[in-house]
Amino acid sequence: MTSPSTHSTHTNRFELWFRSLFNEGRGFAFACDSAGRVSMDELSERGRLNYLFARAMIGREFATPSVRTVLISRLS
């Protein structure tokens, strides 16, 4: 008897990470392209407000944002 093989595929996704200056491990992350561009049209209203807040608070509440690669595994 043969069992169906399961293949795992990996996809890279990028996110723009605004790290909190005061709370270790806290911050905001937003989906972006490899250059760090966020599509504001794809954000929810709350997401847009959080993104604009994080951008406005760079140096006060958040560090300069960095682009992180997020590896997504999918079984096929």
C-alpha positions as protocol buffer text, in pm:
chain_id: "A"
residue {
  index: 1
  type: MET
  ca { x: 0 y: 0 z: 0 }
}
residue {
  index: 2
  type: THR
  ca { x: 133 y: 339 z: -90 }
}
residue {
  index: 3
  type: SER
  ca { x: 50 y: 646 z: 104 }
}
residue {
  index: 4
  type: PRO
  ca { x: 14 y: 983 z: -59 }
}
residue {
  index: 5
  type: SER
  ca { x: 326 y: 1189 z: -23 }
}
residue {
  index: 6
  type: THR
  ca { x: 302 y: 1524 z: 141 }
}
residue {
  index: 7
  type: HIS
  ca { x: 522 y: 1799 z: 8 }
}
residue {
  index: 8
  type: SER
  ca { x: 601 y: 2111 z: 196 }
}
residue {
  index: 9
  type: THR
  ca { x: 647 y: 2429 z: -5 }
}
residue {
  index: 10
  type: HIS
  ca { x: 793 y: 2744 z: 138 }
}
residue {
  index: 11
  type: THR
  ca { x: 693 y: 3095 z: 44 }
}
residue {
  index: 12
  type: ASN
  ca { x: 868 y: 3411 z: 154 }
}
residue {
  index: 13
  type: ARG
  ca { x: 665 y: 3706 z: 267 }
}
residue {
  index: 14
  type: PHE
  ca { x: 798 y: 4037 z: 390 }
}
residue {
  index: 15
  type: GLU
  ca { x: 686 y: 4259 z: 673 }
}
residue {
  index: 16
  type: LEU
  ca { x: 786 y: 4604 z: 787 }
}
residue {
  index: 17
  type: TRP
  ca { x: 866 y: 4580 z: 1159 }
}
residue {
  index: 18
  type: PHE
  ca { x: 845 y: 4880 z: 1392 }
}
residue {
  index: 19
  type: ARG
  ca { x: 1016 y: 4764 z: 1713 }
}
residue {
  index: 20
  type: SER
  ca { x: 910 y: 4929 z: 2039 }
}
residue {
  index: 21
  type: LEU
  ca { x: 1186 y: 5127 z: 2207 }
}
residue {
  index: 22
  type: PHE
  ca { x: 1045 y: 5055 z: 2553 }
}
residue {
  index: 23
  type: ASN
  ca { x: 877 y: 4713 z: 2552 }
}
residue {
  index: 24
  type: GLU
  ca { x: 1101 y: 4422 z: 2450 }
}
residue {
  index: 25
  type: GLY
  ca { x: 940 y: 4209 z: 2180 }
}
residue {
  index: 26
  type: ARG
  ca { x: 656 y: 4453 z: 2117 }
}
residue {
  index: 27
  type: GLY
  ca { x: 586 y: 4661 z: 1811 }
}
residue {
  index: 28
  type: PHE
  ca { x: 390 y: 4671 z: 1488 }
}
residue {
  index: 29
  type: ALA
  ca { x: 435 y: 4460 z: 1175 }
}
residue {
  index: 30
  type: PHE
  ca { x: 279 y: 4532 z: 836 }
}
residue {
  index: 31
  type: ALA
  ca { x: 286 y: 4326 z: 517 }
}
residue {
  index: 32
  type: CYS
  ca { x: 514 y: 4488 z: 261 }
}
residue {
  index: 33
  type: ASP
  ca { x: 723 y: 4415 z: -47 }
}
residue {
  index: 34
  type: SER
  ca { x: 1095 y: 4336 z: -38 }
}
residue {
  index: 35
  type: ALA
  ca { x: 1178 y: 4710 z: -43 }
}
residue {
  index: 36
  type: GLY
  ca { x: 960 y: 4781 z: 262 }
}
residue {
  index: 37
  type: ARG
  ca { x: 672 y: 4948 z: 75 }
}
residue {
  index: 38
  type: VAL
  ca { x: 336 y: 4898 z: 246 }
}
residue {
  index: 39
  type: SER
  ca { x: 19 y: 4904 z: 35 }
}
residue {
  index: 40
  type: MET
  ca { x: -209 y: 5125 z: 242 }
}
residue {
  index: 41
  type: ASP
  ca { x: -504 y: 5029 z: 21 }
}
residue {
  index: 42
  type: GLU
  ca { x: -476 y: 4671 z: 149 }
}
residue {
  index: 43
  type: LEU
  ca { x: -478 y: 4770 z: 517 }
}
residue {
  index: 44
  type: SER
  ca { x: -793 y: 4782 z: 727 }
}
residue {
  index: 45
  type: GLU
  ca { x: -893 y: 5117 z: 874 }
}
residue {
  index: 46
  type: ARG
  ca { x: -736 y: 5019 z: 1206 }
}
residue {
  index: 47
  type: GLY
  ca { x: -426 y: 4891 z: 1027 }
}
residue {
  index: 48
  type: ARG
  ca { x: -391 y: 5222 z: 842 }
}
residue {
  index: 49
  type: LEU
  ca { x: -420 y: 5418 z: 1166 }
}
residue {
  index: 50
  type: ASN
  ca { x: -163 y: 5194 z: 1337 }
}
residue {
  index: 51
  type: TYR
  ca { x: 75 y: 5223 z: 1041 }
}
residue {
  index: 52
  type: LEU
  ca { x: 52 y: 5603 z: 1034 }
}
residue {
  index: 53
  type: PHE
  ca { x: 94 y: 5616 z: 1413 }
}
residue {
  index: 54
  type: ALA
  ca { x: 404 y: 5394 z: 1401 }
}
residue {
  index: 55
  type: ARG
  ca { x: 558 y: 5605 z: 1125 }
}
residue {
  index: 56
  type: ALA
  ca { x: 490 y: 5927 z: 1317 }
}
residue {
  index: 57
  type: MET
  ca { x: 642 y: 5786 z: 1637 }
}
residue {
  index: 58
  type: ILE
  ca { x: 977 y: 5670 z: 1493 }
}
residue {
  index: 59
  type: GLY
  ca { x: 1244 y: 5783 z: 1737 }
}
residue {
  index: 60
  type: ARG
  ca { x: 992 y: 5846 z: 2015 }
}
residue {
  index: 61
  type: GLU
  ca { x: 811 y: 5514 z: 2063 }
}
residue {
  index: 62
  type: PHE
  ca { x: 951 y: 5296 z: 1783 }
}
residue {
  index: 63
  type: ALA
  ca { x: 1289 y: 5226 z: 1627 }
}
residue {
  index: 64
  type: THR
  ca { x: 1351 y: 5286 z: 1258 }
}
residue {
  index: 65
  type: PRO
  ca { x: 1156 y: 5009 z: 1085 }
}
residue {
  index: 66
  type: SER
  ca { x: 1326 y: 4710 z: 928 }
}
residue {
  index: 67
  type: VAL
  ca { x: 1210 y: 4465 z: 663 }
}
residue {
  index: 68
  type: ARG
  ca { x: 1185 y: 4109 z: 791 }
}
residue {
  index: 69
  type: THR
  ca { x: 1142 y: 3794 z: 587 }
}
residue {
  index: 70
  type: VAL
  ca { x: 867 y: 3565 z: 708 }
}
residue {
  index: 71
  type: LEU
  ca { x: 887 y: 3205 z: 589 }
}
residue {
  index: 72
  type: ILE
  ca { x: 548 y: 3045 z: 530 }
}
residue {
  index: 73
  type: SER
  ca { x: 527 y: 2665 z: 505 }
}
residue {
  index: 74
  type: ARG
  ca { x: 240 y: 2506 z: 320 }
}
residue {
  index: 75
  type: LEU
  ca { x: 163 y: 2140 z: 284 }
}
residue {
  index: 76
  type: SER
  ca { x: 57 y: 2030 z: -60 }
}
